[in-house]
Amino acid sequence: MTPNKTLLLILSTIVPLLPGAAVQAADGAKVFKEKTCTACHGKDAKTPLLPNYPKIAGQNKAYIIQQMKDIKSGARSNGQTAAMKGIMHLVSDEEIEAVADYVSKLPPN
């Protein structure tokens, strides 16, 4: 093995073990609050501000992800999506995943 390959092998083994080297997953509950999802969907994701806003607690994770991505991209622009469109440009794909995971695990009732 060449010295460069040996060094590469050593670094690829050690770097992930260094403090701060691993990227932490977004905290869905924290993102839900910070991105103001609570303003429309409620702190528990099932007491929306207005009756025509969806109750999203317990919703299917894949469905939530797709809806958020569609609103962000503009593929979905019906209903109350205008309210979310202004926020979604501030939400990363990792945060979308985290929020969807968090919300899908909340009890629906």
Helices and strands as residue ranges (DSSP letters): H 3-14, G 15-17, H 28-34, H 37-41, H 61-73, H 81-88, H 93-104
